[in-house]
Structure formats: structure tokens, C-alpha cells
Amino acid sequence: MKPEEHNKTLKAWQTSSQYWEKYRDLIAQMFAPLTAALIQDAQIETSQKVLDIGGGSGEPSLTIAEIVGPSGSVLYTDPVAGMVQAAQTEANRRGLNNIQFRQCSGDQLPFADDTFDAAVSRLSAMFFPDPAAAVAEALRVARKDGRVAFVVWSSKKANPFFSVTTDLLDQLFEVRPADPDAADMFRFAEPGKLAGILENAGAKRVVERCLNFAIEAPVRAGPAYSFDEFWQMRTEMSDTLRQRLAGITPDQLARVKQAVANAAEKYFCNAAMSFPAEALIVSGRA
Ligand SMILES: C[S@@+](CC[C@H](N)C(=O)[O-])C[C@H]1O[C@@H](n2cnc3c(N)ncnc32)[C@H](O)[C@@H]1O
């Protein structure tokens, strides 16, 4: 990927960081099954030294910091200043002092060889400018036999949380065919694609597993989690959606929102939101 394209990606994440901070608690809850799967596949336990690559507004770093405890440590990294700041603010609020923060890209990790017991990345590998270089870096900084584990989205079709909105927009407005290697959330949806990169980079015992789970809003006292809340969260968190919706008229916007509400109705029942979801966890050893 050309540097100017990655700079555009980073700029988009900088703008998105305020929304990832705003929805931090909801994001933590919705994607908690992904964190649990990463922790399991990377075999993270007390006293370990763990690297988080592309930690966004703080996950999985914040959860892992609790697991490794005071005798262990987490090194949170992300190339976007707004994300680093959001994660650091939350760690301070929680009084966690076993996390350190570094603003850096996954393909240029400023750490010595053999530093970490495990290196993990939740939903950020798709945005690496050079995935092979980033995987090689994760393997370099992990100790011998240390685990590396990446979680990425599986197909668009298996993830209506995203596609219920984007499919309708694609139907209503002309779209150009996507470049399969663009820094897009479904870049590694194809089974074997990221696993192949790990194998080529020399990872041992590479395993890819498919995780089916539900993206759910918290059950809470008071009014049910509504479609309007989902719509606001989705359209704020995604740079692509913010841009696409900014380019349409208020009338078109109202039509799209109503069409998405109709298509998403089945995911809002019994006073809760629940979307089926699918991710791939790709792990190996250094
Ligand atoms: C979908 S968010 C995931 C954030 C967090 N890990 C989570 O699961 O909530 C993607 C993250 O990838 C980060 N990112 C973008 N380019 C990156 C790069 N070159 N290296 C590492 N992370 C990158 C973004 O800044 C953003 O924080």
C-alpha cells in the first residue's frame, strides 16, 4: 500500500477516535467475545508480558492488564494519537499501572527481539500498510515459542451488524468494486489469507479458527436498546459511513435510515439488540 493511502487511513482513525472513546463501554461489551478468544488462543495468563498491536480506545489491553496482574505488563501500541490518548485516559481512570503506551505502527515496532510472551491484535491487522512486515515484526518481538494472535472479521455476509447498513447503501447508490487488498475491515475475511501470511513469515503451528458469536448491546434498566441508538453509533464510528452519508441529501438519508430500520428489525427483540457475527482468530508461535 502506498504511504499516502495509509496516511489517509490514519487520518480517518484519528477522526474516529473521539467516537471510539464515546462508545468505549459499548464496544468493550459488543466485542468482548473477541477479546476472550484472543486471550484463550494466545494463552495469556498471570505475570506475562503482552504486546497489543493497534489497541484503539483500549481493548484488548485493558482486559489483559487485569489478567496478567501486577507481576505482568502490557505494552499498548497504536499509530493514531487520538486512540493512544483515549486508551491512556481510561487506564489512568482505572488506576492500572501495569500498562505502557507507545504510538507506533504495527510494521515498525520499536522493541527489541524476544521481548514479549505474547503479541495480540484485535481488529487492526486489516489496516496494516504491509501485513507481511507487521506479522514479521510481531514474531520478531515475541520470545521463542511465544504466541501471536490476530482477530479479523470473517465475511460481510456473516456480519449483518455491518452489512445491514452497507448493503442497502450499495443497492441505493452506485459503488465501485472493492480492491481485495485495500485497508478495509473485510480484507482478511477469506479463510487462509492471514494464516498464509503468518506461515510465510515463519510462524510455527499456525491455526485459524472461526468464532461465531453475537454482537449485543448491554441489557439495562429503563428503555430497551433502540434502533436509533444503533444507527447513531454505527454512523458515527465508521469513517466510511460518515463520508458516504455526508454526501447524500436529507431526503435520501431518511430513506436509507428507514430501509435499514426495516432490514434490522429482526435483530432488535425482547428489549435488546443481538446480531449474529463471525470472526477469524489466527494464531501461531514465534
Ligand atoms: C477497528 S480499530 C480496533 C481497535 C481496538 N483494537 C479494538 O478492537 O477496539 C482498528 C485500529 O487499528 C489501528 N491501526 C491503523 N493502522 C495501523 C497500523 N499501521 N498498525 C497498527 N494499528 C493500526 C487504528 O488506529 C485503530 O485503532
PDBQT file of the ligand as one rigid body, heavy atoms in Angstrom, charges set to zero:
ROOT
HETATM    1  C1  LIG A 301     -11.163  -1.366  14.365  1.00  0.00    +0.000 C 
HETATM    2  S1  LIG A 301      -9.990  -0.496  15.320  1.00  0.00    +0.000 S 
HETATM    3  C2  LIG A 301      -9.666  -1.703  16.558  1.00  0.00    +0.000 C 
HETATM    4  C3  LIG A 301      -9.191  -1.071  17.836  1.00  0.00    +0.000 C 
HETATM    5  C4  LIG A 301      -9.136  -1.995  19.049  1.00  0.00    +0.000 C 
HETATM    6  N1  LIG A 301      -8.101  -2.999  18.937  1.00  0.00    +0.000 N 
HETATM    7  C5  LIG A 301     -10.474  -2.651  19.283  1.00  0.00    +0.000 C 
HETATM    8  O1  LIG A 301     -10.626  -3.846  18.947  1.00  0.00    +0.000 OA
HETATM    9  O2  LIG A 301     -11.391  -1.986  19.825  1.00  0.00    +0.000 OA
HETATM   10  C6  LIG A 301      -8.545  -0.549  14.296  1.00  0.00    +0.000 C 
HETATM   11  C7  LIG A 301      -7.308   0.073  14.924  1.00  0.00    +0.000 C 
HETATM   12  O3  LIG A 301      -6.192  -0.189  14.042  1.00  0.00    +0.000 OA
HETATM   13  C8  LIG A 301      -5.321   0.899  14.170  1.00  0.00    +0.000 C 
HETATM   14  N2  LIG A 301      -4.342   0.929  13.070  1.00  0.00    +0.000 N 
HETATM   15  C9  LIG A 301      -4.408   1.582  11.874  1.00  0.00    +0.000 A 
HETATM   16  N3  LIG A 301      -3.260   1.436  11.202  1.00  0.00    +0.000 NA
HETATM   17  C10 LIG A 301      -2.448   0.676  11.969  1.00  0.00    +0.000 A 
HETATM   18  C11 LIG A 301      -1.097   0.230  11.845  1.00  0.00    +0.000 A 
HETATM   19  N4  LIG A 301      -0.359   0.536  10.789  1.00  0.00    +0.000 N 
HETATM   20  N5  LIG A 301      -0.563  -0.503  12.850  1.00  0.00    +0.000 NA
HETATM   21  C12 LIG A 301      -1.306  -0.800  13.957  1.00  0.00    +0.000 A 
HETATM   22  N6  LIG A 301      -2.568  -0.393  14.128  1.00  0.00    +0.000 NA
HETATM   23  C13 LIG A 301      -3.136   0.331  13.161  1.00  0.00    +0.000 A 
HETATM   24  C14 LIG A 301      -6.263   2.097  14.186  1.00  0.00    +0.000 C 
HETATM   25  O4  LIG A 301      -5.641   3.268  14.653  1.00  0.00    +0.000 OA
HETATM   26  C15 LIG A 301      -7.374   1.594  15.100  1.00  0.00    +0.000 C 
HETATM   27  O5  LIG A 301      -7.133   1.945  16.433  1.00  0.00    +0.000 OA
ENDROOT
TORSDOF 0
